[in-house]
């Protein structure tokens, strides 16, 4: 190593080789060519932070103006804020925002840089500089860019080569929704109060990203204590449930509901319970039911007992049919793969409506009437629909018929 070079490390975060000199070098780099086919960015600098495209607080809100964007890069103005490293962070925010405007894989995190060169003294607090970012290489997982920063006199002050932004698997719809969870959901509404979350995201980074937006402090401790395999289904269920609960509250006039203001735990029988977490949300009467299969979670919320289930459509052998239903029930529901799956899901939904599972006796939950997507189980109307090879079944808002065995009694928490 040359005598004018020093190895430096911020332990646990980064390592770099520093080149030292008695004075700043002359800026010889040619200015980047102007953007071609440039367009206006989707948002302005205010919305960049207010709309939560960026999570930064005031000390790091260094983008003063988003000027133009194209397939080749982005231009804008930056202001020096008082957070340590805020100017460098703001240059990275421009590259990150460029990724966020792409059609997919919109979540962007900086992970490295090849070199940073300074051609003058560090810009002072409040100084405004013009930034240019040009994309060098972009693929599904990476965006490499070069940056130049000019002062008000048009002098090149800082150049960055090989800024590396990591892109994570995320479609545009999820990205848009995840930025505004106080107003919307990442799950899809299937029916009033009923929401389906489809988990298409295989990386731990994506699961942790969603966990930190949906789970409060207590729930995060539970999540982090689960095995990696269990984490995924548990989180999926919480996402669907909190989306259902938040939508239920918004329909009743609570326009802004953050998922972290909702706390979910389980009663002694394992049924989910709802309460407010450091908020005054009116959750005392809200009931929720959750079900999941690999890659799917469904939940329903209402101010009444609810029950929901999801089952994969598959061929069932005769022993399964004999376990689940009587011959009379089979005549009512049918015995095709779809019909048997509907019947199974309907029984599960009613069992959850009661506040417990099938308890090893699915025939106790008798199918009494019905056809197609509606069945009557123990006097309750159960509706179902098919989504991506799954049957989702839920108890409709109806009072049960009188029962002679007492099995249709409401539970306090479902």
N, C-alpha and C positions, 0 to 999 in steps of 0.2 A: 504494500500500500504506500502511496506517495505521502510525503511529509505534510502536504496540505490537505489531507483527507482524514476524517475521523468517523469511526463507527459509533452510531448512537442508537439507543433503544428506549422506548417507553414500554417497560416490561408488561407483557401480556397483551399489547396492542399493536405495536409496529416496530420495525427496525429500518434504519436508513444509513446511507453513507453520505456524510456532509463534506462538501468541497469548500475550503476556506481560502480567502484572498484578502489582500490589503485594501482593495477597492472593488466596486462593482464593475463587471465587464460591460463593454459596449453591446448594445442590442443590435445584432446582425440578422436576426431571423426576419424573413420576408413576411409582410402582413398576409393573413389568410385572404383568399379571394372572396368577394361578396357572395352571399347565398343566391342561388338561382332558383326560380320557381318558389320564391319565399311567400309565406302566408302569415297572417296574424295568428299568434298563439290562441288557444281556446279560452284562456283566462288571462286576466291582468295580474300585476304583482300583488295587489291587495287580495284577490280571490285565491291566489296561490297558497296563502296561509289561512285566510278566513274559511276557505272551502276545504281545508285540510288535505290539499295535495301534498303539502309539506307539514311535518309535525312540529317544526321549530318554534320556540318562544321568541320574545322580542329581541333578546341579545344575539340571536342567530338569524333573524329575518333580514338577510342581506340583499335579496333581489329587489331592486328598486323599480325596474321596468323590464318587462318581457317585450322585446322589439319585433323579432321576426323568427320564423322557424321554417325549416324545409327538410327534405330527406337527408341533406348533407350536414345539418347542424342547427345551431340556434345562436342568436345574438341578444344581448340585454345589457342593462346597466346595473351595477352593484354599488352598494354603499357599505362602508366599513362600520360594523357594529362593535360593541364592546365585549362580546364573548371571546374567550381565548380561541384563536384559530377560526374566527367567524368568517373572514374573507375567503380563506381556502375552502371552507364549508360551502359558502355561497356559490363559488365556482363549480363545486360538485353538484349543487342543487340544480344548476342550469342543465348539466348533463343528465341528471336524474329526471328532470321534467321532460326532456326530449324523449326518454324512454317511456314516460307515462302517457305521452300522446300516441304511442304506437298501438296497432290494433290488438295485440295480445302480449302476454308476458310483461305486464306493465309495472309490476313491483320492482323497484330498483334500489340497490344498496351499493355504495362504493366499497371496494375491497383492496385497492392498491393503485400505485402510480409509479411510472418508470422514472420520471425526473421532474424537478421543479427548479426553475432558474429565475433569479432575481437580478434586475438590471438597475435597481435604485433602492433608496431607503424604503422601509416598510410604509405603506400608505397610512395616513393619519386617521384618527377616529372621525367619522362623518364624511370623509372624502368619497366622492363619487367617481367610479371608473367604468369604462366600457369594456364588456367582455364578449369574446367570440369563441364559440365552441364548434369544432369540426369533427365529425365522426370519421374515424379511421377504419374501423372494422366492426360489423354488427352481425351477430348470429342469434339463435334462439335463446342462448344463455348468457351472452356477453355483449357489452358495448364498450369499445375502446375509442377514446377521443383525445384530441389535442386542444389546448386552451391558450388564448392570449388575452392579456388584460392591459388596457391602455388608460393613461390618465387624461385629464381635461385638456392638456397641451398636445395630445396625440402621441405621446411617447410610450413605447412598450415598456411596461414595468415588471411584468411577471409572465413567464410562459410555462406551460405544463405539457409534458409529452407522455402519452400512454396512460391517461387516466382510465382506470378499469372499473366499470360498473357491472355488477352481477345482476342478471335478470332472472326472475323467478316465475314459475309456471302460474299464470293467472290470466283468465280471460277478461275481456273488457268489462263485462257486466259485473263480475265480482269485484273488480277494482273500483268501479264507480260506486257500487253500493257500500263497500267496506270503508270508504272515506267519509260516509255520511250516515253511519249506523243509528244516529239519534233520530233520523227521519225515515229510514228505509230498512230493507232487510236483504240479506244475501240468499235467503230461502225463497222459494216460490209458493205463492198462495194457490192452493188447489180448490178450496171452498172457504166460506167465511170461517175464520178462526183456525183453519187447517193449513199447515205449511210443510213443505218438503225441502230438505237440504240434500243435494247431490254432491258427494265428495269425490271430485275428480283430481284431487291434489295429493300427489304421492310423497312430497318431500316433508321432512320434519320442519324445515324453515317455514313452509306454508302453514302447517298446523300451528306452530308457535305464533305466527303472525295473527292468525284468527283468534287463537286463545287470548292473546294480549288485548284484543279488541272486544272480546265478549265476556271474559271472566274477571270477576273482582278479586281482591287480594286473597280472601279465604278460599275461593274456588280454584285460584291458581295453585295454592298449596296442595289441594286435593289432586289437581291435574298433574302436577310435577311428581307426586308420589305414586302415580299409576305406572304400570309397565307400558312400554312403547306401544304394544298392540292394543291394550285396553284404552290408552289415551285417545286413540283415534275415534272409536265408537262413542266413548263417553263425551268427548268434545262435540262430535256431530249432533248428538242428542241435545246438548245444551244450546247449540246454535239454533237448531230448529225450534226448541222450546222458547228461548228468549225472543226469537223473531215472532212467534205466535203470540206471546204475551204482550210484546211491545205493540204489535199491530192491533191487538184487542184494546189496549189502552188508547192508542191514537184514534181508533174509531169512536171512542168516548170522549174525545176532546183534548187529550194530552198529546199535543203535536210533537213535543220533543221528549223522547225516552231513550236514554242510553242503556245498552245491554248490561253494563256494569252496575246499574242501579237496581237490577233484579238479582235476587239470590235464590238459587235452587238447591235444596237438599232433599233427603228422603226420610219418610217416617219409618216406624218399626217394621212395617210390612214391605218396605222398599218403594212405595209409591212416592212420586215427586211432590214436594211442597214448595210453595212460592211465598217469598216475603221481600220487603224492600231492603235495600242495602244502602245505608247512609243517604236516604232520600225519603220524601213523603209521598211516594207513589201509592195510590189506593189499591193495594194488592191483597187485602185481607180476604176478599170473596173470590179471588181468581183461582181457578183450578186448571191444571195442565196434565196432559197425558203424553207420554213419549214412547216411541218404538223405533228400533233401527235394525238394519241388516247391513252387511258389508257394503260400504259405499253409499248408503242411504240412511237418512233419519227423518222421521215424521213426528210432528207434535200438533196438539190442538189445545187451545186455551179458551175459556169462557167463564162467566159468572155462574156456573152450574157444574155438576158432575160431567166429566167428559171421559171418553175412552177411544183409543185409536190403536191400530196395529198395521204393520207392513209385513208381507210375506212374499217370497219369491215364487213365481209361477213355475211349477215343475210337475212332472208325472209322479203319481203316488201309487205305491203298491197296495194290494188288497188289505194287508195288515194295518196299514195306516188308516185306510177308510174305516175299517172295523173299530179301530181305536177312537177315531174322531166322532163318528156319528152312527146312529142307528140306521136300519134299512129304510124306515119311514122318512128320516131326515134326508137320506141320499136321494129318495124319490123327489123330495121338494127342491133340493139345491142342484141336483145333477152330479155326475161323476167324471166329467171331463177335468183335465188338469186345471183349467181356469176356474171351473165351478167348485172344485174341492179346495182350491186355494182361497177363493172368496169365503167359503164356509168356515174354513180354519181361521182366517183373519177376522171374520165377524164374531166368532166365539171369543177370540182373544180380546177384541175391542170391548165386548160386553163385560168380560172378566175384569178388565182394567177400569171400566166404568164403575164397577162395584168396589174397586179399591184393592184388588188382589189379582193374582193370575188364575189360570185354569185349575191349579192345585191338583194336577194329575188326573182330573176327571172331566175331559172335554164334553162327554155326552150329557153331563148335568146341565150344560148350556144348550138347551134344546132349540133347534131350528123349527119354528112352528108354521111359517108361511113365507112366501116371497118368490121372487123370480129375478134372474139376471143380476143387476147391480144393487138390488134391495132385498134384504132378508129380515124376517122378524125372529129375534132370539129372546126368549123369556119376556115377551111382550114389548121389547124395545126394537125400534126401527133402526137397522144398520145399513148404511149405504157404502158402496165401494166403487173404486175406479182403478184403472190400469195405468201405470206409469213406468215406462222403461223396463218392462218385464217383471214388475212388482205389482201386487195388489195392495192398495191402501184402503182400509176399512175404518169407519168411524160411526159412533152412535149419534144419531141425529137428535135434534132438540125436541124430545117428545117424552111425555110421562109414560112410565111402564104400565102395562095392564096388570090387574090384580094377579098375584101368584099364590099358589097353594103351598110352596115350599120355602118362601121367604128369601130366595136367592137374589131377588132384584132390589134389595135394600140399598139405598145410597150410602156411599162412604164419605167421610169428611174430606179426605184428600185423595184425589185420583190423578 
